[in-house]
């Protein structure tokens, strides 16, 4: 049988990890974000002030002032030290400019109404954002530099803000800001996006399936760039035996490769694989870091895969180029792997198709040839083998895969048998059967682990010579 089943190559599609710590749930939304609550911890006592406990440069702050956009509310926010960005963000007044420029206009208007406001000493840190908006240009510089070598058109952001900052900002904004004013996180994201848009043409910001994902830690100003993989669907035909489907680590050094005489430092048990015969031309064309291969099952290393080929999805990791001519790529792969592997039906794909391909259970057609000890009577052999058409096999886990497959008995149906040929002591036939059938064991019985078997019905020991996958009926 061709070893159908779980592909050892995992779908590396970067896993989400701690992405929820960075996610900004309200890109551009004017709705207030809920205050983050720490589970299983007591809520700290809230610190209260009245107008007599707190003085700023000799003037008492009116903590009972109405919220913005009332003039007294804007004056209060100025007195507690809001920066121009935050003043515009929570002020609730429409002005001709946005961000810091818009806040400066609100501040100037407030000063014209109350000249004493101009004398208020500005604190070192804005109580709402801790001067975070001053770092926007620095952050965008790092993003532009880190992504300059990559082709992309869509980007997604995740921002990690300290919880105490979120809670403090939410408390002030909820009490003193205008209704519906933007939370700090979404406003910070918007400021970054606006500056990126002014410096990079043709960029759009998305929440799903971006070309590039940016995560920013506001506490340390660390910027991480994750170039998302590209996926290509296709079918491959393996024309030569002795080629594994995916990379096979060296048994001696377990893939390390260093100073290993067995693999001559390659780290591979076999120098060629379907994965690399297909993946290397793609990797070179798209200037990528690496590839992962996700096939609809797999054939044994000594089994060819013919017909229309086996469906697969190739995952291209860290591509610098995201667009290429798939027809030209098909010709390039088939030229470089001539006589070994061919591909067809290449098209762009998505991560979700990896699961579909790996989980699809399709019937398959095979041709198998085997040898018996003595030349049999042809008519009797043909009749005996044809009698297996339509039977349901009971197959225990074969010895050859018992080290990596659970010990269990599987029931698999032989849909049809045809074209039985007897040539001396060699016999050949074609069959169509259910996904997951161990076809080699159907012939030689694996010491009785497969019942019934060809060996049982013809009464002779059988030695498999070769096996070909003729078609995978996935469409």
LINRAUR-V915618 format. One record per pair of residues at least 24 apart in sequence whose ideal C-beta (glycine too) atoms are under 7 Angstrom apart, sorted by sequence separation. I is the first residue (numbers start at 1). J is the second residue. If there is no record, write none. Layout:
i j
I J
I J
This chain:
i j
68 92
69 93
161 185
291 315
390 414
412 436
440 464
248 273
291 316
292 317
389 414
412 437
159 185
244 270
247 273
291 317
388 414
410 436
246 273
290 317
389 416
440 467
245 273
247 275
288 316
289 317
389 417
439 467
78 107
159 188
243 272
244 273
245 274
246 275
247 276
288 317
289 318
388 417
159 189
243 273
245 275
286 316
288 318
243 274
288 319
386 417
74 106
78 110
157 189
282 314
287 319
385 417
100 133
283 316
286 319
287 320
282 316
287 321
386 420
75 110
130 165
157 192
279 314
286 321
309 344
385 420
74 110
238 274
278 314
313 349
236 274
286 324
382 420
71 110
75 114
78 117
285 324
426 465
86 126
129 169
313 353
382 422
398 438
430 470
79 120
81 122
128 169
313 354
381 422
71 113
75 117
78 120
81 123
86 128
236 278
83 126
86 129
395 438
398 441
82 126
85 129
128 172
285 329
313 357
378 422
385 429
393 437
81 126
82 127
127 172
128 173
312 357
81 127
82 128
83 129
311 357
376 422
381 427
395 441
80 127
246 293
282 329
399 446
83 131
85 133
155 203
245 293
281 329
398 446
153 202
156 205
375 424
393 442
83 133
153 203
154 204
155 205
156 206
232 282
245 295
375 425
153 204
156 207
281 332
374 425
398 449
140 192
154 206
281 333
363 415
139 192
143 196
245 298
372 425
396 449
156 210
245 299
371 425
395 449
129 184
133 188
136 191
140 195
144 199
155 210
278 333
281 336
371 426
372 427
395 450
128 184
132 188
136 192
140 196
144 200
154 210
155 211
160 216
230 286
59 116
154 211
155 212
156 213
157 214
158 215
159 216
160 217
161 218
162 219
244 301
369 426
370 427
393 450
394 451
133 191
137 195
153 211
160 218
243 301
136 195
140 199
152 211
155 214
159 218
242 301
369 428
152 212
242 302
277 337
294 354
368 428
238 299
241 302
296 357
367 428
368 429
391 452
57 119
150 212
57 120
241 304
277 340
278 341
294 357
367 430
56 120
57 121
277 341
294 358
296 360
366 430
388 452
56 121
147 212
239 304
278 343
365 430
366 431
238 304
296 362
388 454
238 305
274 341
365 432
237 305
237 306
363 432
364 433
385 454
388 457
363 433
387 457
143 214
363 434
364 435
368 439
237 309
363 435
385 457
235 308
236 309
362 435
366 439
370 443
384 457
235 309
236 310
361 435
384 458
235 310
368 443
235 311
236 312
139 216
146 223
150 227
381 458
147 225
234 312
146 225
143 223
233 313
142 223
139 221
231 313
232 314
376 458
90 173
138 221
139 223
231 315
232 316
376 460
92 178
132 218
135 221
229 315
230 316
90 177
91 178
229 316
373 460
90 178
229 317
372 460
373 461
92 181
230 319
372 461
372 462
90 181
227 318
89 181
99 191
227 319
230 322
370 462
371 463
89 182
370 463
370 464
371 465
370 465
368 464
369 465
243 340
369 466
89 187
77 176
240 339
368 467
76 176
239 339
240 340
239 340
366 467
367 468
239 341
366 468
73 176
238 341
239 342
366 469
367 470
237 341
366 470
236 341
237 342
364 469
365 470
236 342
365 471
236 343
364 471
67 175
68 176
235 343
364 472
67 176
68 177
69 178
234 343
235 344
364 473
67 177
68 178
234 344
235 345
362 472
363 473
67 178
211 322
234 345
362 473
234 346
362 474
232 346
233 347
360 474
232 348
233 349
232 349
231 349
231 350
231 351
233 353
231 353
231 354
38 163
36 163
36 166
36 167
35 167
24 157
24 158
23 158
24 159
35 170
22 158
22 159
22 160
19 158
21 160
32 174
31 180
30 180
33 183
32 183
30 182
33 185
26 183
29 186
28 186
27 186
26 186
24 185
311 472
24 186
27 189
28 190
306 468
310 472
306 469
307 470
308 471
311 474
303 467
304 468
305 469
306 470
307 471
24 189
303 468
304 469
303 469
151 320
150 320
151 321
152 322
299 469
149 320
151 322
151 323
296 472
27 205
296 474
27 207
22 215
14 226
13 229
9 246
8 246
12 292
9 292
11 294
9 293
9 294
7 294
7 295
7 298
5 297
4 297
2 297
3 298
2 298
3 299
2 299
3 300
2 300
2 303
13 315
12 315
12 317
13 351
13 354
11 354
7 358
3 401
4 435
5 436
4 436
1 437
1 438
2 439
1 439
1 440
1 441
2 469
